[in-house]
Amino acid sequence: MESMFSNLSEADLAIKAEAEEYALNEIAPYVNDIDQGKKEIWDVIRPLGKKGLIGVTFPKRFGGRSGSFLQELLVSEAISYHSLPIDMSRLSSSYPALLIRMFGKTKILRKYMDPLLKGEKIGCFCFTEPDAGSDLSRMKTIYKKDDLNDEFILTGEKRFITNGSIADTLVVYGRNGAFIIESDWEGFEVIEEYQMMGLHGLHLGHMKFNNVRVPKENLLFYKEIKPTSDGTKRMGKTSAISSMQVMLAPERVAVSVQVMGVAKRAIDVAIQYSQERVQFKRPICEFEGISFKIAEMVTNFEAGKALLEKSVNHMEDGNLAAMAKLFVCTNAFKICDDAIQVLGGIGYTNKYPVERCARDVRLMRIGAGTDEVMKYIIQKGIYRKTESLEPLEKRKMF
Ligand SMILES: Cc1cc2nc3c(=O)[nH]c(=O)nc-3n(C[C@H](O)[C@H](O)[C@H](O)COP(=O)(O)OP(=O)(O)OC[C@H]3O[C@@H](n4cnc5c(N)ncnc54)[C@H](O)[C@@H]3O)c2cc1C
């Protein structure tokens, strides 16, 4: 498969080829069964851990590949081409390991990271709450310190969490901290697993934490909330909330790569079908109505590819990541919708994957930050850059 990234090294090409072969032989045969609820998604993901394909960037001693972020993206691209929910579940499970590696105490590294990366345990990361979606400052989840027992007590709710209802290891963000939680601890409760428009097989959970006792070694961040002079307990921006920023640009780039994988699949199917399907004595690709649609789909795909590659090469630029996510995710949905149109009636059935691609990819205009939030970030960046400019009148530009 032609990659969306150029200038790949030999090591990059090797991991790409390995992931593609694995996805074709070990994932593709089960995708329809997973979509139809006949097979458990983790039965397909778990073996990826044994091959070091959950958490490619982690050191080999922890079960990773000591690979680069680009190599992680190549694996995502290969898997998402066949199934977005499988790759979402795989990647989300590795995020707690990422946070534990960055902020956790050495004592707990092996305990939690090894089983996550080997696929023996399932992970998830929890920001979103019923009252806190795009606006995470509305979070209610909170940790209380219990000095007597050297523990923290967690109360709150998290919803729309990928892997949430089946996870063993959770990183739960609260207003004043983030800790590693185990789902078999007393007080943890799964309230609901959502039924979704697409991404069937993905376990999207709503969970409650009823005074869950958390040992202090499981701390990733904590900041005590001190009453202010007027007696109220106002929250500052904690290091926990700030730490989310570390994850946002890479997550948005990763999401965009997954989405490009899905769009590529829809394009490949549409091109081939348009050459094979005959109506009015000609393959339908000979009608401009179809071939021009293909031209637009591929043009939008190539534009997304260029923007995404630029953002991968400038990971420090959160604005570029937001632009890539906005462009890629809105266009990918349009591409998949156009692919259905190219296929006509059969495109609307599950005989071909394009209807599934459209259902699955639709989420990505919402998850990891909505289109509107991306636009908000982009315009802020634009105006911040121009704040210090001299007034137009003085710049004699006209
Ligand atoms: C399948 C799936 C998987 C997910 N996985 C995870 C996960 O693993 N972990 C996790 O923590 N979360 C996860 N989420 C949650 C996801 O990140 C949120 O759904 C998303 O951030 C939007 O929040 P919300 O759904 O509460 O929508 P809201 O924030 O309520 O937004 C509703 C609408 O209002 C718009 N809006 C909000 N604020 C503004 C504004 N300032 N300007 C303009 N428009 C605005 C939004 O763009 C949107 O159109 C997942 C969600 C889904 C559906």
The ligand as an ORCA input file, in Angstrom:
! r2SCAN-3c Opt
* xyz 0 1
  C     -16.563      7.028     20.053
  C     -16.027      8.023     21.033
  C     -14.814      7.768     21.670
  C     -14.327      8.656     22.644
  N     -13.197      8.317     23.360
  C     -12.812      9.098     24.408
  C     -11.766      8.671     25.295
  O     -11.168      7.595     25.121
  N     -11.457      9.469     26.361
  C     -12.095     10.657     26.612
  O     -11.770     11.314     27.588
  N     -13.103     11.090     25.783
  C     -13.470     10.332     24.700
  N     -14.523     10.738     23.880
  C     -15.194     11.994     24.167
  C     -14.943     13.068     23.110
  O     -13.639     13.560     23.220
  C     -16.035     14.140     23.297
  O     -17.238     13.574     22.825
  C     -15.723     15.425     22.570
  O     -14.623     16.077     23.171
  C     -16.918     16.392     22.566
  O     -17.510     16.526     23.820
  P     -19.108     16.350     23.980
  O     -19.475     15.082     23.282
  O     -19.456     16.470     25.395
  O     -19.744     17.522     23.132
  P     -19.971     19.040     23.620
  O     -18.692     19.598     24.150
  O     -21.168     19.097     24.485
  O     -20.282     19.751     22.239
  C     -21.578     19.761     21.619
  C     -21.477     20.674     20.385
  O     -21.167     22.023     20.827
  C     -20.023     22.485     20.138
  N     -19.234     23.403     20.983
  C     -18.822     23.227     22.258
  N     -18.095     24.280     22.660
  C     -18.026     25.133     21.605
  C     -17.416     26.408     21.376
  N     -16.688     27.015     22.320
  N     -17.560     26.991     20.157
  C     -18.301     26.383     19.181
  N     -18.898     25.188     19.327
  C     -18.767     24.569     20.533
  C     -19.226     21.228     19.818
  O     -18.297     21.455     18.764
  C     -20.347     20.277     19.436
  O     -20.726     20.502     18.105
  C     -15.024      9.860     22.909
  C     -16.231     10.137     22.249
  C     -16.751      9.228     21.361
  C     -18.102      9.494     20.736
*
